[in-house]
Amino acid sequence: MRERFAGAEDPEAQGELAAEALGHVERQLQLARERRRRLDGVEGKLWAKRNRLERFLIETRGADWWRARRGVR
């Protein structure tokens, strides 16, 4: 499409190509937003799982284990 746009000398043809390109870009933005939404969901679930595991380990191994893991003195 870029090559067609660059090769087109007629402003009307360029306008048509630009309108077509805009549709493609808007679709890509929509897809990117959807992917980000899904990744945010996955990240949220992973954080919740991590927090549950840390709480369990703190309860079973103690706060000293957690501090040592974090490098806190």
PyMOL Python script that loads the backbone (N, CA, C, O; Angstrom):
from pymol import cmd

cmd.read_pdbstr("""\
ATOM      1  N   MET A   1       0.823  -1.180   0.000  1.00  0.00           N
ATOM      2  CA  MET A   1       0.000   0.000   0.000  1.00  0.00           C
ATOM      3  C   MET A   1       0.879   1.259   0.000  1.00  0.00           C
ATOM      4  O   MET A   1       0.563   2.252  -0.656  1.00  0.00           O
ATOM      5  N   ARG A   2       1.983   1.196   0.748  1.00  0.00           N
ATOM      6  CA  ARG A   2       2.902   2.351   0.754  1.00  0.00           C
ATOM      7  C   ARG A   2       3.449   2.622  -0.633  1.00  0.00           C
ATOM      8  O   ARG A   2       3.526   3.765  -1.083  1.00  0.00           O
ATOM      9  N   GLU A   3       3.829   1.535  -1.301  1.00  0.00           N
ATOM     10  CA  GLU A   3       4.387   1.688  -2.645  1.00  0.00           C
ATOM     11  C   GLU A   3       3.346   2.264  -3.594  1.00  0.00           C
ATOM     12  O   GLU A   3       3.655   3.120  -4.424  1.00  0.00           O
ATOM     13  N   ARG A   4       2.114   1.788  -3.467  1.00  0.00           N
ATOM     14  CA  ARG A   4       1.044   2.305  -4.317  1.00  0.00           C
ATOM     15  C   ARG A   4       0.814   3.783  -4.025  1.00  0.00           C
ATOM     16  O   ARG A   4       0.608   4.574  -4.946  1.00  0.00           O
ATOM     17  N   PHE A   5       0.850   4.157  -2.755  1.00  0.00           N
ATOM     18  CA  PHE A   5       0.654   5.559  -2.378  1.00  0.00           C
ATOM     19  C   PHE A   5       1.794   6.415  -2.943  1.00  0.00           C
ATOM     20  O   PHE A   5       1.563   7.470  -3.533  1.00  0.00           O
ATOM     21  N   ALA A   6       3.025   5.937  -2.749  1.00  0.00           N
ATOM     22  CA  ALA A   6       4.189   6.700  -3.220  1.00  0.00           C
ATOM     23  C   ALA A   6       4.194   6.817  -4.744  1.00  0.00           C
ATOM     24  O   ALA A   6       4.628   7.829  -5.295  1.00  0.00           O
ATOM     25  N   GLY A   7       3.715   5.787  -5.410  1.00  0.00           N
ATOM     26  CA  GLY A   7       3.704   5.806  -6.873  1.00  0.00           C
ATOM     27  C   GLY A   7       2.526   6.554  -7.468  1.00  0.00           C
ATOM     28  O   GLY A   7       2.532   6.882  -8.654  1.00  0.00           O
ATOM     29  N   ALA A   8       1.523   6.824  -6.660  1.00  0.00           N
ATOM     30  CA  ALA A   8       0.341   7.520  -7.175  1.00  0.00           C
ATOM     31  C   ALA A   8       0.614   9.015  -7.249  1.00  0.00           C
ATOM     32  O   ALA A   8       1.066   9.631  -6.284  1.00  0.00           O
ATOM     33  N   GLU A   9       0.334   9.570  -8.390  1.00  0.00           N
ATOM     34  CA  GLU A   9       0.527  11.007  -8.561  1.00  0.00           C
ATOM     35  C   GLU A   9      -0.782  11.757  -8.431  1.00  0.00           C
ATOM     36  O   GLU A   9      -0.792  12.963  -8.188  1.00  0.00           O
ATOM     37  N   ASP A  10      -1.872  11.056  -8.591  1.00  0.00           N
ATOM     38  CA  ASP A  10      -3.194  11.666  -8.524  1.00  0.00           C
ATOM     39  C   ASP A  10      -3.610  11.823  -7.063  1.00  0.00           C
ATOM     40  O   ASP A  10      -3.674  10.833  -6.334  1.00  0.00           O
ATOM     41  N   PRO A  11      -3.893  13.050  -6.625  1.00  0.00           N
ATOM     42  CA  PRO A  11      -4.301  13.266  -5.235  1.00  0.00           C
ATOM     43  C   PRO A  11      -5.548  12.468  -4.851  1.00  0.00           C
ATOM     44  O   PRO A  11      -5.675  12.031  -3.708  1.00  0.00           O
ATOM     45  N   GLU A  12      -6.455  12.280  -5.786  1.00  0.00           N
ATOM     46  CA  GLU A  12      -7.660  11.488  -5.507  1.00  0.00           C
ATOM     47  C   GLU A  12      -7.287  10.039  -5.206  1.00  0.00           C
ATOM     48  O   GLU A  12      -7.823   9.441  -4.273  1.00  0.00           O
ATOM     49  N   ALA A  13      -6.382   9.479  -5.982  1.00  0.00           N
ATOM     50  CA  ALA A  13      -5.931   8.101  -5.751  1.00  0.00           C
ATOM     51  C   ALA A  13      -5.198   8.009  -4.415  1.00  0.00           C
ATOM     52  O   ALA A  13      -5.385   7.047  -3.670  1.00  0.00           O
ATOM     53  N   GLN A  14      -4.367   9.003  -4.108  1.00  0.00           N
ATOM     54  CA  GLN A  14      -3.674   9.008  -2.832  1.00  0.00           C
ATOM     55  C   GLN A  14      -4.674   9.092  -1.677  1.00  0.00           C
ATOM     56  O   GLN A  14      -4.503   8.432  -0.652  1.00  0.00           O
ATOM     57  N   GLY A  15      -5.710   9.899  -1.849  1.00  0.00           N
ATOM     58  CA  GLY A  15      -6.734  10.018  -0.823  1.00  0.00           C
ATOM     59  C   GLY A  15      -7.437   8.690  -0.575  1.00  0.00           C
ATOM     60  O   GLY A  15      -7.696   8.328   0.573  1.00  0.00           O
ATOM     61  N   GLU A  16      -7.745   7.968  -1.641  1.00  0.00           N
ATOM     62  CA  GLU A  16      -8.379   6.655  -1.495  1.00  0.00           C
ATOM     63  C   GLU A  16      -7.458   5.675  -0.764  1.00  0.00           C
ATOM     64  O   GLU A  16      -7.897   4.932   0.114  1.00  0.00           O
ATOM     65  N   LEU A  17      -6.199   5.687  -1.133  1.00  0.00           N
ATOM     66  CA  LEU A  17      -5.227   4.804  -0.473  1.00  0.00           C
ATOM     67  C   LEU A  17      -5.052   5.185   0.991  1.00  0.00           C
ATOM     68  O   LEU A  17      -4.946   4.313   1.853  1.00  0.00           O
ATOM     69  N   ALA A  18      -5.022   6.488   1.274  1.00  0.00           N
ATOM     70  CA  ALA A  18      -4.879   6.940   2.658  1.00  0.00           C
ATOM     71  C   ALA A  18      -6.087   6.513   3.487  1.00  0.00           C
ATOM     72  O   ALA A  18      -5.935   6.089   4.632  1.00  0.00           O
ATOM     73  N   ALA A  19      -7.288   6.623   2.914  1.00  0.00           N
ATOM     74  CA  ALA A  19      -8.501   6.195   3.629  1.00  0.00           C
ATOM     75  C   ALA A  19      -8.462   4.697   3.894  1.00  0.00           C
ATOM     76  O   ALA A  19      -8.859   4.249   4.970  1.00  0.00           O
ATOM     77  N   GLU A  20      -7.996   3.931   2.941  1.00  0.00           N
ATOM     78  CA  GLU A  20      -7.870   2.483   3.121  1.00  0.00           C
ATOM     79  C   GLU A  20      -6.836   2.167   4.202  1.00  0.00           C
ATOM     80  O   GLU A  20      -7.051   1.298   5.047  1.00  0.00           O
ATOM     81  N   ALA A  21      -5.720   2.878   4.164  1.00  0.00           N
ATOM     82  CA  ALA A  21      -4.667   2.675   5.168  1.00  0.00           C
ATOM     83  C   ALA A  21      -5.179   3.032   6.556  1.00  0.00           C
ATOM     84  O   ALA A  21      -4.857   2.348   7.528  1.00  0.00           O
ATOM     85  N   LEU A  22      -5.966   4.084   6.659  1.00  0.00           N
ATOM     86  CA  LEU A  22      -6.521   4.473   7.953  1.00  0.00           C
ATOM     87  C   LEU A  22      -7.377   3.352   8.533  1.00  0.00           C
ATOM     88  O   LEU A  22      -7.309   3.076   9.731  1.00  0.00           O
ATOM     89  N   GLY A  23      -8.164   2.719   7.709  1.00  0.00           N
ATOM     90  CA  GLY A  23      -8.963   1.584   8.172  1.00  0.00           C
ATOM     91  C   GLY A  23      -8.097   0.460   8.720  1.00  0.00           C
ATOM     92  O   GLY A  23      -8.422  -0.144   9.742  1.00  0.00           O
ATOM     93  N   HIS A  24      -6.985   0.181   8.031  1.00  0.00           N
ATOM     94  CA  HIS A  24      -6.064  -0.858   8.506  1.00  0.00           C
ATOM     95  C   HIS A  24      -5.441  -0.481   9.849  1.00  0.00           C
ATOM     96  O   HIS A  24      -5.352  -1.310  10.755  1.00  0.00           O
ATOM     97  N   VAL A  25      -5.018   0.759   9.966  1.00  0.00           N
ATOM     98  CA  VAL A  25      -4.376   1.216  11.208  1.00  0.00           C
ATOM     99  C   VAL A  25      -5.374   1.172  12.367  1.00  0.00           C
ATOM    100  O   VAL A  25      -5.026   0.765  13.475  1.00  0.00           O
ATOM    101  N   GLU A  26      -6.610   1.591  12.109  1.00  0.00           N
ATOM    102  CA  GLU A  26      -7.618   1.541  13.169  1.00  0.00           C
ATOM    103  C   GLU A  26      -7.887   0.107  13.613  1.00  0.00           C
ATOM    104  O   GLU A  26      -8.088  -0.143  14.801  1.00  0.00           O
ATOM    105  N   ARG A  27      -7.894  -0.825  12.684  1.00  0.00           N
ATOM    106  CA  ARG A  27      -8.076  -2.247  13.029  1.00  0.00           C
ATOM    107  C   ARG A  27      -6.893  -2.751  13.851  1.00  0.00           C
ATOM    108  O   ARG A  27      -7.084  -3.497  14.811  1.00  0.00           O
ATOM    109  N   GLN A  28      -5.681  -2.355  13.486  1.00  0.00           N
ATOM    110  CA  GLN A  28      -4.506  -2.756  14.255  1.00  0.00           C
ATOM    111  C   GLN A  28      -4.558  -2.197  15.670  1.00  0.00           C
ATOM    112  O   GLN A  28      -4.193  -2.888  16.622  1.00  0.00           O
ATOM    113  N   LEU A  29      -5.005  -0.961  15.818  1.00  0.00           N
ATOM    114  CA  LEU A  29      -5.152  -0.378  17.152  1.00  0.00           C
ATOM    115  C   LEU A  29      -6.178  -1.141  17.974  1.00  0.00           C
ATOM    116  O   LEU A  29      -5.972  -1.389  19.162  1.00  0.00           O
ATOM    117  N   GLN A  30      -7.271  -1.510  17.345  1.00  0.00           N
ATOM    118  CA  GLN A  30      -8.300  -2.290  18.040  1.00  0.00           C
ATOM    119  C   GLN A  30      -7.734  -3.628  18.510  1.00  0.00           C
ATOM    120  O   GLN A  30      -7.972  -4.043  19.644  1.00  0.00           O
ATOM    121  N   LEU A  31      -6.992  -4.294  17.648  1.00  0.00           N
ATOM    122  CA  LEU A  31      -6.376  -5.572  18.011  1.00  0.00           C
ATOM    123  C   LEU A  31      -5.365  -5.400  19.139  1.00  0.00           C
ATOM    124  O   LEU A  31      -5.297  -6.228  20.048  1.00  0.00           O
ATOM    125  N   ALA A  32      -4.580  -4.324  19.083  1.00  0.00           N
ATOM    126  CA  ALA A  32      -3.581  -4.069  20.130  1.00  0.00           C
ATOM    127  C   ALA A  32      -4.265  -3.821  21.470  1.00  0.00           C
ATOM    128  O   ALA A  32      -3.806  -4.317  22.499  1.00  0.00           O
ATOM    129  N   ARG A  33      -5.357  -3.060  21.469  1.00  0.00           N
ATOM    130  CA  ARG A  33      -6.092  -2.815  22.714  1.00  0.00           C
ATOM    131  C   ARG A  33      -6.636  -4.112  23.287  1.00  0.00           C
ATOM    132  O   ARG A  33      -6.581  -4.334  24.497  1.00  0.00           O
ATOM    133  N   GLU A  34      -7.160  -4.966  22.420  1.00  0.00           N
ATOM    134  CA  GLU A  34      -7.697  -6.260  22.876  1.00  0.00           C
ATOM    135  C   GLU A  34      -6.585  -7.139  23.451  1.00  0.00           C
ATOM    136  O   GLU A  34      -6.772  -7.784  24.482  1.00  0.00           O
ATOM    137  N   ARG A  35      -5.442  -7.163  22.791  1.00  0.00           N
ATOM    138  CA  ARG A  35      -4.313  -7.951  23.313  1.00  0.00           C
ATOM    139  C   ARG A  35      -3.867  -7.418  24.668  1.00  0.00           C
ATOM    140  O   ARG A  35      -3.595  -8.188  25.589  1.00  0.00           O
ATOM    141  N   ARG A  36      -3.793  -6.078  24.783  1.00  0.00           N
ATOM    142  CA  ARG A  36      -3.383  -5.476  26.050  1.00  0.00           C
ATOM    143  C   ARG A  36      -4.381  -5.832  27.152  1.00  0.00           C
ATOM    144  O   ARG A  36      -3.979  -6.134  28.276  1.00  0.00           O
ATOM    145  N   ARG A  37      -5.671  -5.800  26.838  1.00  0.00           N
ATOM    146  CA  ARG A  37      -6.698  -6.140  27.826  1.00  0.00           C
ATOM    147  C   ARG A  37      -6.529  -7.580  28.296  1.00  0.00           C
ATOM    148  O   ARG A  37      -6.621  -7.867  29.490  1.00  0.00           O
ATOM    149  N   ARG A  38      -6.283  -8.478  27.355  1.00  0.00           N
ATOM    150  CA  ARG A  38      -6.069  -9.885  27.727  1.00  0.00           C
ATOM    151  C   ARG A  38      -4.818 -10.060  28.562  1.00  0.00           C
ATOM    152  O   ARG A  38      -4.827 -10.782  29.559  1.00  0.00           O
ATOM    153  N   LEU A  39      -3.731  -9.396  28.154  1.00  0.00           N
ATOM    154  CA  LEU A  39      -2.487  -9.496  28.922  1.00  0.00           C
ATOM    155  C   LEU A  39      -2.642  -8.918  30.320  1.00  0.00           C
ATOM    156  O   LEU A  39      -2.098  -9.458  31.283  1.00  0.00           O
ATOM    157  N   ASP A  40      -3.385  -7.818  30.433  1.00  0.00           N
ATOM    158  CA  ASP A  40      -3.638  -7.251  31.758  1.00  0.00           C
ATOM    159  C   ASP A  40      -4.379  -8.256  32.632  1.00  0.00           C
ATOM    160  O   ASP A  40      -4.104  -8.369  33.827  1.00  0.00           O
ATOM    161  N   GLY A  41      -5.322  -8.985  32.032  1.00  0.00           N
ATOM    162  CA  GLY A  41      -6.050 -10.014  32.775  1.00  0.00           C
ATOM    163  C   GLY A  41      -5.136 -11.137  33.227  1.00  0.00           C
ATOM    164  O   GLY A  41      -5.220 -11.595  34.366  1.00  0.00           O
ATOM    165  N   VAL A  42      -4.270 -11.576  32.340  1.00  0.00           N
ATOM    166  CA  VAL A  42      -3.319 -12.637  32.684  1.00  0.00           C
ATOM    167  C   VAL A  42      -2.386 -12.162  33.781  1.00  0.00           C
ATOM    168  O   VAL A  42      -2.118 -12.895  34.734  1.00  0.00           O
ATOM    169  N   GLU A  43      -1.888 -10.932  33.651  1.00  0.00           N
ATOM    170  CA  GLU A  43      -0.978 -10.390  34.659  1.00  0.00           C
ATOM    171  C   GLU A  43      -1.667 -10.300  36.019  1.00  0.00           C
ATOM    172  O   GLU A  43      -1.067 -10.637  37.040  1.00  0.00           O
ATOM    173  N   GLY A  44      -2.909  -9.853  36.041  1.00  0.00           N
ATOM    174  CA  GLY A  44      -3.639  -9.770  37.298  1.00  0.00           C
ATOM    175  C   GLY A  44      -3.791 -11.124  37.967  1.00  0.00           C
ATOM    176  O   GLY A  44      -3.639 -11.241  39.183  1.00  0.00           O
ATOM    177  N   LYS A  45      -4.090 -12.147  37.177  1.00  0.00           N
ATOM    178  CA  LYS A  45      -4.225 -13.500  37.728  1.00  0.00           C
ATOM    179  C   LYS A  45      -2.891 -14.013  38.264  1.00  0.00           C
ATOM    180  O   LYS A  45      -2.843 -14.667  39.305  1.00  0.00           O
ATOM    181  N   LEU A  46      -1.816 -13.712  37.550  1.00  0.00           N
ATOM    182  CA  LEU A  46      -0.491 -14.149  38.009  1.00  0.00           C
ATOM    183  C   LEU A  46      -0.088 -13.446  39.305  1.00  0.00           C
ATOM    184  O   LEU A  46       0.489 -14.072  40.194  1.00  0.00           O
ATOM    185  N   TRP A  47      -0.388 -12.146  39.417  1.00  0.00           N
ATOM    186  CA  TRP A  47      -0.086 -11.435  40.661  1.00  0.00           C
ATOM    187  C   TRP A  47      -0.871 -12.031  41.829  1.00  0.00           C
ATOM    188  O   TRP A  47      -0.335 -12.199  42.924  1.00  0.00           O
ATOM    189  N   ALA A  48      -2.141 -12.348  41.589  1.00  0.00           N
ATOM    190  CA  ALA A  48      -2.968 -12.938  42.651  1.00  0.00           C
ATOM    191  C   ALA A  48      -2.398 -14.293  43.076  1.00  0.00           C
ATOM    192  O   ALA A  48      -2.338 -14.602  44.266  1.00  0.00           O
ATOM    193  N   LYS A  49      -1.984 -15.089  42.105  1.00  0.00           N
ATOM    194  CA  LYS A  49      -1.407 -16.403  42.408  1.00  0.00           C
ATOM    195  C   LYS A  49      -0.103 -16.249  43.191  1.00  0.00           C
ATOM    196  O   LYS A  49       0.142 -16.960  44.165  1.00  0.00           O
ATOM    197  N   ARG A  50       0.724 -15.311  42.746  1.00  0.00           N
ATOM    198  CA  ARG A  50       2.001 -15.064  43.428  1.00  0.00           C
ATOM    199  C   ARG A  50       1.760 -14.639  44.874  1.00  0.00           C
ATOM    200  O   ARG A  50       2.430 -15.118  45.789  1.00  0.00           O
ATOM    201  N   ASN A  51       0.803 -13.739  45.074  1.00  0.00           N
ATOM    202  CA  ASN A  51       0.508 -13.268  46.418  1.00  0.00           C
ATOM    203  C   ASN A  51       0.003 -14.401  47.313  1.00  0.00           C
ATOM    204  O   ASN A  51       0.394 -14.497  48.477  1.00  0.00           O
ATOM    205  N   ARG A  52      -0.867 -15.262  46.768  1.00  0.00           N
ATOM    206  CA  ARG A  52      -1.355 -16.408  47.554  1.00  0.00           C
ATOM    207  C   ARG A  52      -0.207 -17.337  47.935  1.00  0.00           C
ATOM    208  O   ARG A  52      -0.146 -17.814  49.068  1.00  0.00           O
ATOM    209  N   LEU A  53       0.696 -17.593  47.002  1.00  0.00           N
ATOM    210  CA  LEU A  53       1.844 -18.457  47.286  1.00  0.00           C
ATOM    211  C   LEU A  53       2.766 -17.835  48.333  1.00  0.00           C
ATOM    212  O   LEU A  53       3.237 -18.522  49.238  1.00  0.00           O
ATOM    213  N   GLU A  54       3.021 -16.531  48.206  1.00  0.00           N
ATOM    214  CA  GLU A  54       3.863 -15.872  49.202  1.00  0.00           C
ATOM    215  C   GLU A  54       3.227 -15.922  50.587  1.00  0.00           C
ATOM    216  O   GLU A  54       3.907 -16.199  51.575  1.00  0.00           O
ATOM    217  N   ARG A  55       1.911 -15.652  50.663  1.00  0.00           N
ATOM    218  CA  ARG A  55       1.231 -15.717  51.970  1.00  0.00           C
ATOM    219  C   ARG A  55       1.346 -17.116  52.567  1.00  0.00           C
ATOM    220  O   ARG A  55       1.616 -17.267  53.758  1.00  0.00           O
ATOM    221  N   PHE A  56       1.139 -18.143  51.735  1.00  0.00           N
ATOM    222  CA  PHE A  56       1.260 -19.516  52.211  1.00  0.00           C
ATOM    223  C   PHE A  56       2.668 -19.784  52.735  1.00  0.00           C
ATOM    224  O   PHE A  56       2.838 -20.350  53.815  1.00  0.00           O
ATOM    225  N   LEU A  57       3.666 -19.380  51.972  1.00  0.00           N
ATOM    226  CA  LEU A  57       5.047 -19.627  52.377  1.00  0.00           C
ATOM    227  C   LEU A  57       5.421 -18.833  53.627  1.00  0.00           C
ATOM    228  O   LEU A  57       6.172 -19.326  54.469  1.00  0.00           O
ATOM    229  N   ILE A  58       4.917 -17.632  53.753  1.00  0.00           N
ATOM    230  CA  ILE A  58       5.179 -16.854  54.970  1.00  0.00           C
ATOM    231  C   ILE A  58       4.554 -17.560  56.169  1.00  0.00           C
ATOM    232  O   ILE A  58       5.159 -17.638  57.238  1.00  0.00           O
ATOM    233  N   GLU A  59       3.336 -18.075  55.982  1.00  0.00           N
ATOM    234  CA  GLU A  59       2.673 -18.787  57.079  1.00  0.00           C
ATOM    235  C   GLU A  59       3.388 -20.079  57.448  1.00  0.00           C
ATOM    236  O   GLU A  59       3.466 -20.429  58.626  1.00  0.00           O
ATOM    237  N   THR A  60       3.914 -20.794  56.450  1.00  0.00           N
ATOM    238  CA  THR A  60       4.540 -22.086  56.726  1.00  0.00           C
ATOM    239  C   THR A  60       6.028 -21.974  57.034  1.00  0.00           C
ATOM    240  O   THR A  60       6.550 -22.756  57.830  1.00  0.00           O
ATOM    241  N   ARG A  61       6.719 -21.021  56.423  1.00  0.00           N
ATOM    242  CA  ARG A  61       8.166 -20.905  56.626  1.00  0.00           C
ATOM    243  C   ARG A  61       8.552 -19.721  57.502  1.00  0.00           C
ATOM    244  O   ARG A  61       9.672 -19.657  58.009  1.00  0.00           O
ATOM    245  N   GLY A  62       7.643 -18.803  57.677  1.00  0.00           N
ATOM    246  CA  GLY A  62       7.908 -17.665  58.555  1.00  0.00           C
ATOM    247  C   GLY A  62       8.328 -16.419  57.807  1.00  0.00           C
ATOM    248  O   GLY A  62       8.745 -16.463  56.650  1.00  0.00           O
ATOM    249  N   ALA A  63       8.203 -15.314  58.506  1.00  0.00           N
ATOM    250  CA  ALA A  63       8.543 -14.016  57.929  1.00  0.00           C
ATOM    251  C   ALA A  63      10.033 -13.917  57.623  1.00  0.00           C
ATOM    252  O   ALA A  63      10.423 -13.195  56.706  1.00  0.00           O
ATOM    253  N   ASP A  64      10.884 -14.639  58.385  1.00  0.00           N
ATOM    254  CA  ASP A  64      12.323 -14.602  58.109  1.00  0.00           C
ATOM    255  C   ASP A  64      12.629 -15.144  56.717  1.00  0.00           C
ATOM    256  O   ASP A  64      13.506 -14.632  56.020  1.00  0.00           O
ATOM    257  N   TRP A  65      11.894 -16.190  56.318  1.00  0.00           N
ATOM    258  CA  TRP A  65      12.078 -16.733  54.969  1.00  0.00           C
ATOM    259  C   TRP A  65      11.776 -15.648  53.936  1.00  0.00           C
ATOM    260  O   TRP A  65      12.525 -15.463  52.977  1.00  0.00           O
ATOM    261  N   TRP A  66      10.670 -14.934  54.145  1.00  0.00           N
ATOM    262  CA  TRP A  66      10.267 -13.906  53.199  1.00  0.00           C
ATOM    263  C   TRP A  66      11.286 -12.776  53.143  1.00  0.00           C
ATOM    264  O   TRP A  66      11.647 -12.307  52.064  1.00  0.00           O
ATOM    265  N   ARG A  67      11.746 -12.344  54.313  1.00  0.00           N
ATOM    266  CA  ARG A  67      12.741 -11.275  54.348  1.00  0.00           C
ATOM    267  C   ARG A  67      14.034 -11.712  53.655  1.00  0.00           C
ATOM    268  O   ARG A  67      14.639 -10.936  52.914  1.00  0.00           O
ATOM    269  N   ALA A  68      14.454 -12.956  53.897  1.00  0.00           N
ATOM    270  CA  ALA A  68      15.683 -13.461  53.251  1.00  0.00           C
ATOM    271  C   ALA A  68      15.498 -13.525  51.731  1.00  0.00           C
ATOM    272  O   ALA A  68      16.416 -13.213  50.973  1.00  0.00           O
ATOM    273  N   ARG A  69      14.324 -13.925  51.306  1.00  0.00           N
ATOM    274  CA  ARG A  69      14.045 -14.011  49.858  1.00  0.00           C
ATOM    275  C   ARG A  69      14.071 -12.632  49.218  1.00  0.00           C
ATOM    276  O   ARG A  69      14.528 -12.475  48.086  1.00  0.00           O
ATOM    277  N   ARG A  70      13.582 -11.639  49.940  1.00  0.00           N
ATOM    278  CA  ARG A  70      13.537 -10.268  49.442  1.00  0.00           C
ATOM    279  C   ARG A  70      14.842  -9.523  49.658  1.00  0.00           C
ATOM    280  O   ARG A  70      15.031  -8.433  49.119  1.00  0.00           O
ATOM    281  N   GLY A  71      15.730 -10.092  50.428  1.00  0.00           N
ATOM    282  CA  GLY A  71      16.985  -9.415  50.722  1.00  0.00           C
ATOM    283  C   GLY A  71      16.830  -8.319  51.759  1.00  0.00           C
ATOM    284  O   GLY A  71      17.662  -7.417  51.857  1.00  0.00           O
ATOM    285  N   VAL A  72      15.746  -8.406  52.540  1.00  0.00           N
ATOM    286  CA  VAL A  72      15.483  -7.419  53.602  1.00  0.00           C
ATOM    287  C   VAL A  72      16.139  -7.914  54.880  1.00  0.00           C
ATOM    288  O   VAL A  72      16.059  -9.094  55.221  1.00  0.00           O
ATOM    289  N   ARG A  73      16.788  -6.995  55.578  1.00  0.00           N
ATOM    290  CA  ARG A  73      17.461  -7.391  56.821  1.00  0.00           C
ATOM    291  C   ARG A  73      16.733  -6.884  58.009  1.00  0.00           C
ATOM    292  O   ARG A  73      17.155  -7.122  59.140  1.00  0.00           O
TER     293      ARG A  73
END
""", "prot")
cmd.dss("prot")
cmd.show_as("cartoon", "prot")
cmd.util.cbc("prot")
cmd.orient("prot")
